[in-house]
């Protein structure tokens, strides 16, 4: 008989029996507790610290945890194997946070009641799922067509009924609803490619109760907005961590994890859980009936969409890097466990290739780059950095593995750009540091834009050399550790040389990608009209500082345009306009993917960019550090 | 506590506990035993006789059972209420037969391997569900589109892929099947209106294993044919009683029954059971894998289609006689419990109105009346008699309640036209009777065409007067009963005056409908080119005899064309050709329904036709009886 061991998680009110030989990490996952993890349980990142309260365990050695931590009963969940029944505590720092209440892509404290109509959108309003109120003439011996055809005859005034269908269930309800409602009904009509479906039939006029969600499914973060599809207003927005982070910080680690037994299922459930959290939160906040939530649009990178749909993503990471799908017609959201109305539809924004997903298509739509006269760049900085070059005549793009540093992951004091995150740093001549945090509260970590600021300031203050090494030693802020020097910003907030190296590699990957793509198209920055900057931190980034560290090119600052979370904005346009949704499919078909990994120039450019701001100083002539 | 009583059915190996106060009929239904019943348990038809073997019962009085029968322990199941636990026997005559092995619509003993191609069909071959074998180029860094688009790119050579969808499940399997099969796959493609769906993906070339069923869902009888969709051959055919007969002989009684608790569900299950029996029988006989049965087409009257789909048919029988639907797009057959492949589709042939169903549309297709130059008639004689008048320019139709007599129901010795049924009768001057039965075996009953023959012969032999009364008394074959005279044909086979009256009313209803429809269109028989005769007994009917009794008009015999079960034949054309299937929708939209019940002429015509052959002798000048 296999020995079973009980693991109790303090504070979670959860316990589980596991087989001997399984780790605490695995026990936590099995009962739905998501721990931080960048390395996907390899014992490298040190993010999944737990504290043993009772029982005996075996702990595997790792450099990622200090002997002091071990002395105090801490260990890494992924390397801790219970020998007896145990009780463990999960420190806050190891937890993946629940829904965050702040909305990071807008400075405004609340973006409730934002009017979509006031946003720039070229598409006419016609939501992907419509509610249409009909008053039907009553049947008579003269006008005696069947109930369904009577409904369709009236409906034909609003949509093309030549290709409409009705589910068996709705056809079963039809006759009674018509007669109970005295022939006054509201139809919920969904659209698939060129066909329509009657999703629901309600008595009386309910056409003003039609709501949807636009989602950006990021590798690190899930953002959702609740939209009133009748008034075209954004009622509210929420953001949460993607709980898949427990299985690794980047898409490759997750694709590897998907191959484990239950791996795909777990990753699938993790992302659905995040989506449902946001939906639940917003519909309860705005007192919306779940049955009136008729659709959602999701933009995400290709791997995220595979995991969302529970489609095996394995072949994405094996040459020749083939996704199973980049688009699927709308499906019932319930089919994959998304908690909106049972007849509600899930629309996926079409992706371009394995490494240019629907988030980028959505960004192309939202930025408007696809209708520009002259070539422009779209740079989306997330866990990957995607670059699109093009205009109304062509669109080509590439993806650089930037790593999650700019999203506040994989760096010692990193955090998302939420309340308490350091977003601005000023270092004066005397090395005094002035900080600005989001919501001006006590700092608790550093977000992506904060790191850019910090490193630029450290470079200017000569705390850092151009290689990214801390060049002062005799300072109370500088401390030597086993793995190098670290610089203290605040109590419990530090930046290490490893962090700086991490960010250097991220910025080099993105900068090199921009250059390689331009060269591939035989263009240079002079011929570029606009550079759209998208991404979670897009609104906060300080251009000057970003150029100082060599993330962005040293060109006319007026060419830069911040467009925020363009993936989410595109998804929002798509849900409100079926023409916009169709446009995303066209864009996805039209755009070309350029593979960096097989391009020899890229590696050279990358290596040359592993310097602040760059090995080739001529390229950053206005930067003087 | 409610008292529970055990009812055991001898020979069925079934027992059930029922509440006190429930009838034996209700007990039988609850355990899936279907008893004959024309009156739907009203104690009128006398078809549901059972024999009490053990226990005590209360029996309600009824004229429908003789005192002699009662003496021998027989009673009507619908009027018998157990007082104690009982054991009952169901005589063969009370059972609804299981699948019949004979195929009634063709004289040939077997119609296996009938070649569809050799039948007259104007539509090009393209089954509604296709299997298409594809050999795909393997992906490379150059040709790196996603798996689904790779499949669609190749598929576009065969079908329009602009409006194709794939289920989530198939998209989940896609990548692995492609790689396991070395990029050689067979797709099963279903068609809905103008859109396609990838129903299944198989490894290697399985395109030669594609089978379907064409069904005619009659009120009394269900007929099905197994069709090889690749070779276009009919492999076999079966026929069974519609088990809904337990709930009444005609559509009106069934619509009434559907209003009872569980009524709709029971009627639905009864028809599905019949369909599944035929499918099971044929696929086991021809050793076909159920997963290779990808579709079925069903033609049936509008009520039958409502019950098939479990849609409430109530409003069909209330003025202004509105069906919920006359057409629905294809659905997964499994959704309603039909046992073909789980991805297999059910296609419904579109109906015209409440009383002109898809069986008639199908008949219009099969007869070709819709493309005739000159006006023609199509007469379909089933439980209802439907008449279509038209050509390539117009189609108008009506329905007459003929009753089930011509289908061998509701008449004392009636039976379906199967083995042992009397189909031809000859009565000589000395009143000697010569019989011919189907398969030349011992006679066990009389089928519809047999009744026409018999009555015509009795008229000619002056056994019957023109009113339908038996006019000889002193004959050993004639017996007087409580309800009138009866004439003995064979041991246990009789025809009663009530039977003759029944048939007289049936033929009058049909003849009057023909005349009324012609007059409505200001036409007469001279302008009619052809009269297509359809229906289960269509192939056997003796024209001369049918004219003799006044069922068919007394016109040039060469104008009559027998087309057999045209409902089934249309369904067969539709399954083999999507153009034919689409044509049925067009026909259904184009045809007009003419309501007889509100037409005063019809009642006059009906009354005038309640005579053999007719009150107006001038109309039947060649008939001399």
HADDOCK unambig.tbl for C-alpha pairs under 7 A between the chains (distance, minus, plus):
assign (segid A and resid 139 and name CA) (segid B and resid 320 and name CA) 6.85 0.50 0.50
assign (segid A and resid 140 and name CA) (segid B and resid 320 and name CA) 5.32 0.50 0.50
assign (segid A and resid 141 and name CA) (segid B and resid 320 and name CA) 4.90 0.50 0.50
assign (segid A and resid 144 and name CA) (segid B and resid 320 and name CA) 6.51 0.50 0.50
assign (segid A and resid 144 and name CA) (segid B and resid 322 and name CA) 6.09 0.50 0.50
assign (segid A and resid 145 and name CA) (segid B and resid 322 and name CA) 6.67 0.50 0.50
assign (segid A and resid 146 and name CA) (segid B and resid 322 and name CA) 5.32 0.50 0.50
assign (segid A and resid 146 and name CA) (segid B and resid 323 and name CA) 4.92 0.50 0.50
assign (segid A and resid 146 and name CA) (segid B and resid 324 and name CA) 5.46 0.50 0.50
assign (segid A and resid 146 and name CA) (segid B and resid 325 and name CA) 5.43 0.50 0.50
assign (segid A and resid 146 and name CA) (segid B and resid 326 and name CA) 6.59 0.50 0.50
assign (segid A and resid 147 and name CA) (segid B and resid 322 and name CA) 6.83 0.50 0.50
assign (segid A and resid 147 and name CA) (segid B and resid 323 and name CA) 6.44 0.50 0.50
assign (segid A and resid 147 and name CA) (segid B and resid 324 and name CA) 4.75 0.50 0.50
assign (segid A and resid 147 and name CA) (segid B and resid 325 and name CA) 6.09 0.50 0.50
assign (segid A and resid 148 and name CA) (segid B and resid 324 and name CA) 6.13 0.50 0.50
assign (segid A and resid 148 and name CA) (segid B and resid 325 and name CA) 5.44 0.50 0.50
assign (segid A and resid 163 and name CA) (segid B and resid 193 and name CA) 6.41 0.50 0.50
assign (segid A and resid 163 and name CA) (segid B and resid 194 and name CA) 6.66 0.50 0.50
assign (segid A and resid 165 and name CA) (segid B and resid 329 and name CA) 6.32 0.50 0.50
assign (segid A and resid 172 and name CA) (segid B and resid 311 and name CA) 4.78 0.50 0.50
assign (segid A and resid 172 and name CA) (segid B and resid 312 and name CA) 6.79 0.50 0.50
assign (segid A and resid 174 and name CA) (segid B and resid 324 and name CA) 7.00 0.50 0.50
assign (segid A and resid 175 and name CA) (segid B and resid 324 and name CA) 5.63 0.50 0.50
assign (segid A and resid 193 and name CA) (segid B and resid 163 and name CA) 6.43 0.50 0.50
assign (segid A and resid 194 and name CA) (segid B and resid 163 and name CA) 6.67 0.50 0.50
assign (segid A and resid 311 and name CA) (segid B and resid 172 and name CA) 4.77 0.50 0.50
assign (segid A and resid 312 and name CA) (segid B and resid 172 and name CA) 6.77 0.50 0.50
assign (segid A and resid 320 and name CA) (segid B and resid 139 and name CA) 6.84 0.50 0.50
assign (segid A and resid 320 and name CA) (segid B and resid 140 and name CA) 5.33 0.50 0.50
assign (segid A and resid 320 and name CA) (segid B and resid 141 and name CA) 4.88 0.50 0.50
assign (segid A and resid 320 and name CA) (segid B and resid 144 and name CA) 6.50 0.50 0.50
assign (segid A and resid 322 and name CA) (segid B and resid 144 and name CA) 6.08 0.50 0.50
assign (segid A and resid 322 and name CA) (segid B and resid 145 and name CA) 6.66 0.50 0.50
assign (segid A and resid 322 and name CA) (segid B and resid 146 and name CA) 5.33 0.50 0.50
assign (segid A and resid 322 and name CA) (segid B and resid 147 and name CA) 6.81 0.50 0.50
assign (segid A and resid 323 and name CA) (segid B and resid 146 and name CA) 4.92 0.50 0.50
assign (segid A and resid 323 and name CA) (segid B and resid 147 and name CA) 6.41 0.50 0.50
assign (segid A and resid 324 and name CA) (segid B and resid 146 and name CA) 5.47 0.50 0.50
assign (segid A and resid 324 and name CA) (segid B and resid 147 and name CA) 4.74 0.50 0.50
assign (segid A and resid 324 and name CA) (segid B and resid 148 and name CA) 6.13 0.50 0.50
assign (segid A and resid 324 and name CA) (segid B and resid 174 and name CA) 6.97 0.50 0.50
assign (segid A and resid 324 and name CA) (segid B and resid 175 and name CA) 5.61 0.50 0.50
assign (segid A and resid 325 and name CA) (segid B and resid 146 and name CA) 5.43 0.50 0.50
assign (segid A and resid 325 and name CA) (segid B and resid 147 and name CA) 6.09 0.50 0.50
assign (segid A and resid 325 and name CA) (segid B and resid 148 and name CA) 5.44 0.50 0.50
assign (segid A and resid 326 and name CA) (segid B and resid 146 and name CA) 6.58 0.50 0.50
assign (segid A and resid 329 and name CA) (segid B and resid 165 and name CA) 6.30 0.50 0.50
